[in-house]
């Protein structure tokens, strides 16, 4: 009987301890401040970002036109080869095939150089856009530290927020921190 009483007391203490921890965590989480920003909105209101995007779009179109020209040239070479192949000797066929294969390699190499993971367009984007993004991140960090925010969400893109109270939207504060005045 004594062992049963001790076990009952022990279980009661565990339950009280568990409840205390739950209450503590709930009170800590209620004390936390949360806010959100919309980085798309912020970027739309930064003229340097708009100029960078326009520059990147123009460069991308220029690269794309160049590649489309090479691709059209390749198609013509291939179609001409198919049409003339019955008239060509084996040696001439091999030479023409070699020229086409070399041109295809040039095309893929140029495509990679322009649009690849570390390509010219990516590097240009890094040099134009990354400093702006870094400034935004730093401004958000400063606002978070000054306002004692535990978490600041980004409402742009993939975050699904069903409801957001506008008073917790810090996007305009970020723009002001970056030196942009809104209408």
C-alpha positions in Angstrom: 0.0 0.0 0.0 2.9 2.3 0.8 4.4 1.7 -2.6 1.1 2.5 -4.3 1.0 5.9 -2.4 4.5 6.7 -3.3 3.8 5.9 -7.0 0.7 8.0 -6.9 2.6 11.0 -5.3 5.3 10.6 -7.9 2.8 10.6 -10.8 1.1 13.6 -9.3 4.5 15.5 -9.2 5.2 14.5 -12.9 1.7 15.8 -13.9 2.3 19.1 -12.0 5.7 19.5 -13.5 4.4 18.8 -17.0 1.6 21.3 -16.5 4.0 23.9 -15.2 6.3 23.5 -18.3 3.3 23.8 -20.6 2.1 27.0 -18.8 5.6 28.4 -18.9 6.0 27.7 -22.7 2.5 29.2 -23.4 3.3 32.4 -21.4 6.7 32.7 -23.2 5.1 32.3 -26.6 2.4 34.8 -25.8 5.1 37.3 -24.8 6.8 36.9 -28.2 6.2 39.5 -30.8 5.6 38.5 -34.4 5.3 40.7 -37.5 5.6 40.3 -41.3 6.9 42.1 -44.3 6.2 41.7 -48.0 9.5 41.7 -49.8 7.8 41.9 -53.2 6.1 45.2 -52.1 9.4 46.5 -50.7 11.3 45.7 -53.9 8.6 47.3 -56.0 9.1 50.5 -54.1 12.8 50.7 -54.6 13.7 52.4 -57.9 17.2 50.8 -58.0 15.6 47.4 -58.0 13.2 48.3 -60.8 16.2 49.6 -62.8 18.2 46.4 -62.1 15.3 44.2 -63.2 14.9 46.2 -66.4 18.6 45.8 -67.1 18.5 42.1 -66.4 15.4 41.6 -68.6 17.1 43.5 -71.5 20.2 41.4 -71.1 18.2 38.2 -71.0 16.3 39.2 -74.2 19.6 40.0 -75.9 21.1 36.6 -75.0 17.9 34.9 -76.0 17.8 36.6 -79.4 21.5 35.6 -80.0 20.7 32.0 -79.1 17.6 31.9 -81.3 19.7 33.1 -84.2 22.2 30.3 -83.7 19.4 27.8 -83.3 17.8 28.9 -86.6 21.2 28.6 -88.3 21.5 25.1 -86.9 18.1 24.1 -88.1 18.9 25.4 -91.6 22.2 23.5 -91.6 20.5 20.3 -90.5 17.7 20.7 -93.1 20.2 21.5 -95.9 22.2 18.4 -94.9 19.2 16.1 -94.9 18.1 17.5 -98.3 21.6 17.2 -99.8 22.8 14.0 -98.1 21.9 11.7 -101.0 24.2 13.7 -103.2 27.2 13.9 -100.9 30.0 11.4 -100.6 30.6 9.7 -97.2 33.6 12.0 -96.6 31.5 15.2 -97.3 28.7 13.8 -95.1 31.1 13.3 -92.2 32.5 16.8 -92.6 29.1 18.4 -92.7 28.0 16.3 -89.6 31.1 17.5 -87.8 30.3 21.1 -88.6 26.8 20.6 -87.3 27.9 18.9 -84.1 30.5 21.6 -83.5 27.9 24.3 -84.0 25.6 22.4 -81.6 28.4 22.3 -79.0 29.0 26.0 -79.4 25.2 26.6 -78.9 25.1 24.6 -75.7 28.3 26.2 -74.4 27.0 29.7 -75.1 23.6 28.8 -73.5 25.4 27.6 -70.4 27.7 30.7 -70.4 24.7 33.0 -70.5 22.0 31.2 -68.5 23.8 28.5 -66.5 24.0 28.3 -62.7 27.1 30.5 -62.6 26.4 32.1 -66.0 26.7 35.8 -67.0 23.0 36.5 -66.3 23.3 35.0 -62.8 26.4 36.9 -62.0 24.9 40.1 -63.3 21.8 39.5 -61.1 24.2 39.0 -58.1 26.0 42.2 -58.7 22.8 44.3 -59.2 20.1 42.7 -57.0 22.0 41.0 -54.1 23.2 44.3 -52.5 19.6 45.6 -52.5 18.4 42.3 -50.9 21.2 42.5 -48.4 20.1 46.1 -47.4 16.6 44.9 -47.0 17.7 42.0 -44.8 19.8 44.3 -42.7 17.0 46.8 -42.3 14.6 44.0 -41.2 17.2 42.7 -38.7 17.6 46.2 -37.2 13.8 46.7 -37.0 13.4 43.2 -35.4 16.1 44.0 -32.8 14.7 47.5 -32.0 11.1 46.2 -31.8 12.0 43.0 -29.9 10.4 40.8 -32.5 10.9 37.1 -32.2 9.9 36.3 -35.7 9.3 38.4 -38.9 7.6 36.5 -41.7 7.7 37.3 -45.4 4.2 37.5 -46.8 5.6 37.5 -50.4 5.6 34.3 -52.4 5.1 31.0 -50.7 4.0 31.9 -47.1 0.3 31.3 -46.7 -1.1 33.6 -44.2 -4.9 33.4 -43.9 -5.2 36.6 -42.0 -2.7 39.4 -41.2 -3.3 42.3 -39.0 -2.0 45.4 -40.9 -0.6 46.9 -37.8 2.1 44.1 -37.8 3.1 44.8 -41.4 6.6 46.3 -41.2 7.1 46.7 -44.9 6.8 50.5 -44.9 9.2 50.7 -41.9 11.7 48.7 -43.9 11.4 51.1 -46.8 11.7 54.1 -44.5 14.8 52.5 -42.8 16.3 52.2 -46.3 15.6 55.9 -46.9 12.6 55.7 -49.2 9.7 58.0 -48.5 6.2 56.7 -49.4 3.4 58.8 -50.8 
